Amino acid sequence: MKQVVILAFDGALASAITGIVDLFSMAGASWNRIQNQQVERLFEVKIASPNGQSIQCINGIKMHVELSYQEIQHADLVVVPTIGAALLSVLQRTPELINFLQYAQQQHFMIAANCTGNFFLAEAGILNGKQATTHWGFEAIFKQRYPLVELKV
């Protein structure tokens, strides 16, 4: 079974986390249910936070997590959700995520991000020399902060 870990943080967009959980948890399951076949999960999905404690999303929802970033020993895919709170503030108060992304790259984990979550990948240097995208409203600040990334909005 493939391991997917969502790298949650305070100020994340809740639906960007739960949508990823639903997507990977339901992959293949709906068809099997329609066909009255046994449902076997293809992915194990976990949510991690900087310290292993619950996070508070931008809409006020508190979300339970299974582990801290430091406890992640293996992942086939790590996903950074959308930053919903004040972008620069979230980046500044979440250095653990940037450090983990650098570790994940060294370990050859597949890394993905959703919308403004790409700011974390850029902060970690992962996008240098590559094409990336983010929300169009953040185009100017992204280009200013990360001139080595080819932004496609």
SULCORWO-V852862 format. One record per residue. SS is DSSP state (helix for helix, strand for strand, loop for the rest). Layout:
ss:SS
ss:SS
This chain:
ss:loop
ss:strand
ss:strand
ss:strand
ss:strand
ss:strand
ss:strand
ss:loop
ss:loop
ss:loop
ss:loop
ss:strand
ss:loop
ss:helix
ss:helix
ss:helix
ss:helix
ss:helix
ss:helix
ss:helix
ss:helix
ss:helix
ss:helix
ss:helix
ss:helix
ss:helix
ss:loop
ss:loop
ss:helix
ss:helix
ss:helix
ss:helix
ss:helix
ss:helix
ss:loop
ss:loop
ss:loop
ss:loop
ss:loop
ss:loop
ss:loop
ss:loop
ss:strand
ss:strand
ss:strand
ss:strand
ss:strand
ss:strand
ss:strand
ss:loop
ss:loop
ss:loop
ss:loop
ss:loop
ss:strand
ss:strand
ss:loop
ss:loop
ss:loop
ss:loop
ss:loop
ss:strand
ss:strand
ss:loop
ss:loop
ss:loop
ss:strand
ss:strand
ss:helix
ss:helix
ss:helix
ss:loop
ss:loop
ss:loop
ss:loop
ss:loop
ss:strand
ss:strand
ss:strand
ss:strand
ss:loop
ss:loop
ss:strand
ss:loop
ss:loop
ss:loop
ss:helix
ss:helix
ss:helix
ss:helix
ss:helix
ss:helix
ss:helix
ss:loop
ss:helix
ss:helix
ss:helix
ss:helix
ss:helix
ss:helix
ss:helix
ss:helix
ss:helix
ss:helix
ss:helix
ss:helix
ss:loop
ss:loop
ss:loop
ss:strand
ss:strand
ss:strand
ss:strand
ss:loop
ss:helix
ss:helix
ss:helix
ss:helix
ss:helix
ss:helix
ss:helix
ss:helix
ss:helix
ss:loop
ss:loop
ss:loop
ss:loop
ss:loop
ss:loop
ss:loop
ss:strand
ss:strand
ss:loop
ss:loop
ss:loop
ss:helix
ss:helix
ss:helix
ss:helix
ss:helix
ss:helix
ss:helix
ss:helix
ss:helix
ss:helix
ss:loop
ss:loop
ss:loop
ss:loop
ss:strand
ss:strand
ss:loop
ss:loop
